[in-house]
């Protein structure tokens, strides 16, 4: 099936990056296999993370099929784009179908992008990872690659106004070495290894980031353990729980 939607969307995104003069650093792009299935497992700090995670695979000529919540596919604007790019809808009420669709894509040689934290991390640290990422990689017998994104939260994140026209923002994309499920017969050990490697990449991206807060009012995008005013992981968990409690039921 020809790719009629994805390439123009990528071209438009790259044009916008140039217009905004985003300072994008990509490291480890060579780890993304040029052929065959693979899972990209990224941390999640921004509503724009799928764009930048996908950009990390672009050098290998791969189009990443992202798993995203069902509501994005039914939206009148984003829906046609998501379906046209063959992303994978995730219905919380029918998780098994989403899992099968992702495994099927992997077995067909696709690269599937997932955010194993499930929701944006308000603390900007790596939350507990859901098991689906590891189970998908094991079922399809494909590698899983940790991906660390940093700086994207300064453009648009949970609980903050969008600043999509913000210029000169540094964006870091670090892609780690592939983790082969066959090397980890115990799925719990594989999950722990993914958590360790992803956390280390995120920590490195944060500590090597070339920008600093402009002043006391600008520390919100820094994690608490690095002196920022973002919620601690415990405070973030409480905020998530409160939001979940007040969310409308399906």
C-alpha positions in Angstrom: 0.0 0.0 0.0 1.5 3.4 -1.0 2.3 5.9 1.7 0.3 8.9 0.6 -0.1 10.7 3.9 3.0 10.0 6.0 5.7 11.6 3.8 3.9 14.9 3.3 3.3 15.1 7.1 7.0 14.5 7.8 8.0 17.2 5.2 5.6 19.7 6.8 7.0 18.9 10.3 10.6 19.4 9.1 9.6 22.7 7.5 8.1 23.9 10.8 11.2 22.8 12.7 13.3 25.0 10.4 10.9 27.9 10.7 11.1 27.7 14.5 14.9 27.1 14.3 14.6 24.2 16.8 18.0 23.0 17.9 17.4 19.2 17.4 20.1 16.8 18.5 19.6 13.1 17.4 22.0 10.5 18.7 21.8 6.7 18.1 19.7 6.9 15.0 21.9 4.1 13.5 20.4 1.7 16.1 17.0 1.8 14.3 17.1 -1.2 12.0 16.6 -0.4 8.3 14.5 -3.5 7.8 12.3 -5.7 10.0 10.2 -5.1 13.0 11.2 -3.2 16.1 9.6 -1.5 19.0 10.6 2.1 19.9 9.9 2.6 23.6 10.0 6.3 24.5 9.6 8.3 27.6 6.6 10.7 27.5 6.9 14.4 28.5 5.0 16.2 25.8 1.9 15.9 23.5 4.4 16.2 20.6 6.6 13.3 21.5 5.4 11.1 18.7 6.7 13.6 16.2 10.2 13.7 17.6 10.4 10.0 18.3 9.4 9.3 14.7 12.0 11.8 13.6 14.7 9.7 15.3 13.8 6.8 13.0 13.7 8.9 9.8 17.4 8.5 9.1 17.0 4.8 8.7 14.1 5.4 6.3 11.5 4.0 8.7 8.0 5.2 9.2 6.9 4.5 12.8 3.4 3.3 13.5 2.5 4.8 16.9 0.0 3.4 19.4 -2.4 6.2 20.4 -5.6 6.5 22.3 -8.8 5.8 20.3 -10.1 9.4 20.7 -7.3 10.8 18.5 -8.6 8.6 15.7 -12.2 9.7 15.9 -11.3 13.4 16.0 -12.4 15.2 12.8 -9.0 16.7 12.1 -6.4 14.3 13.6 -8.5 11.2 12.8 -8.0 11.1 9.0 -4.2 11.8 9.4 -3.8 9.1 12.0 -5.6 6.5 9.9 -3.7 7.7 6.8 -0.4 7.2 8.6 -1.5 3.7 9.7 -1.0 4.4 13.4 -2.6 1.9 15.8 -5.6 2.9 17.9 -5.7 1.8 21.5 -9.1 1.2 23.1 -8.8 0.8 26.8 -12.0 -1.3 26.8 -10.6 -3.6 24.1 -6.8 -3.7 24.9 -6.4 -7.2 23.4 -7.4 -6.1 19.9 -4.8 -3.2 20.1 -2.1 -5.6 21.2 -2.9 -8.0 18.4 -2.8 -5.2 15.9 0.6 -4.0 17.1 2.1 -7.5 17.1 0.7 -8.1 13.6 2.4 -4.9 12.4 5.7 -6.0 14.0 5.6 -9.4 12.4 5.0 -7.7 9.0 8.3 -5.8 9.6 6.9 -2.5 10.8 8.5 -0.3 13.5 5.9 0.4 16.2 6.3 3.3 18.6 5.0 3.1 22.1 5.0 5.2 25.3 5.2 2.5 28.0 4.4 5.1 30.7 1.0 5.3 29.1 0.5 9.0 30.0 2.7 12.1 30.1 5.0 12.2 33.2 4.2 15.4 35.1 7.4 15.0 37.1 9.5 14.6 33.9 11.1 11.4 35.3 10.4 7.9 34.0 7.2 6.5 35.6 6.5 2.8 36.0 6.4 1.1 32.6 3.4 -0.9 31.5 4.1 -4.5 30.5 2.6 -4.3 27.0 5.8 -3.1 25.4 7.9 -6.1 26.5 5.1 -8.5 25.8 4.7 -7.2 22.2 8.5 -7.5 21.5 8.5 -11.0 22.9 5.5 -12.1 21.0 6.8 -10.7 17.7 10.4 -11.7 18.4 11.7 -8.2 17.6 14.1 -5.9 19.4 12.9 -3.1 21.7 14.9 0.2 21.6 14.7 2.8 24.4 14.2 6.4 23.3 14.8 9.4 25.5 13.2 12.7 24.5 13.9 16.0 26.3 13.0 19.6 25.7 9.7 18.7 24.0 7.9 19.6 27.2 8.8 23.2 26.7 6.6 23.3 23.6 3.5 21.6 24.9 2.9 19.4 28.0 0.2 18.6 30.5 -1.0 21.4 32.7 0.9 24.1 30.7 -0.2 26.4 27.9 0.9 25.5 24.4 3.9 27.4 23.1 4.0 25.8 19.7 5.6 28.9 18.1 8.5 29.0 20.6 11.7 29.5 18.7 15.3 28.2 19.2 14.3 25.5 21.6 16.8 22.7 22.0 15.3 19.2 21.5 17.2 16.1 22.4 16.5 12.6 20.9 18.6 9.7 22.2 18.1 6.2 20.8 19.6 3.4 22.8 21.0 0.1 21.6 18.4 -2.6 20.7 17.4 -5.0 23.5 16.9 -8.5 22.1 14.0 -10.4 24.0 15.8 -13.7 23.2 18.6 -12.6 25.6 16.1 -12.2 28.5 14.0 -15.4 28.9 12.4 -14.0 32.0 10.0 -11.2 30.9 10.4 -9.5 34.3 14.1 -9.2 33.8 13.5 -7.8 30.3 11.1 -5.2 31.7 13.6 -4.2 34.3 16.4 -3.9 31.7 14.2 -1.6 29.6 13.4 0.5 32.6 17.1 0.8 33.6 18.2 1.7 30.1 15.4 4.2 29.4 15.9 5.9 32.8 19.7 6.2 32.2 19.1 7.7 28.7 16.6 10.2 30.1 18.9 11.2 32.9 21.7 11.7 30.5 19.5 13.8 28.1 18.5 16.0 31.1 22.0 16.5 32.5 23.6 17.2 29.1 20.8 19.5 27.9 22.4 22.7 26.5 19.8 25.1 27.9 18.9 26.2 31.5 15.9 28.0 33.0 15.8 31.7 32.2 14.9 32.5 35.8 12.8 31.4 38.9 9.6 31.5 36.8 11.1 29.2 34.2 12.1 26.2 36.3 8.8 24.4 35.7 10.2 22.3 32.9 13.1 20.9 35.1 12.6 17.8 37.3 12.7 18.4 41.0 15.8 16.3 41.6 17.7 18.7 39.3 16.4 21.8 41.1 13.4 22.4 39.0 9.8 23.2 40.2 8.1 20.2 38.4 6.2 18.0 40.8 8.1 15.2 42.5 7.2 11.7 41.3 5.1 11.2 44.4 3.3 14.6 43.8 2.8 13.7 40.1 1.3 10.4 41.0 -1.2 12.1 43.3 -2.1 14.6 40.6 -2.7 11.7 38.1 -4.8 9.8 40.5 -7.0 12.9 41.1 -7.3 13.5 37.4 -8.3 9.9 36.8 -10.9 10.1 39.6 -12.6 13.2 38.0 -12.3 12.0 34.4 -15.7 11.3 32.8 -16.5 7.6 32.5 -16.6 6.0 29.0 
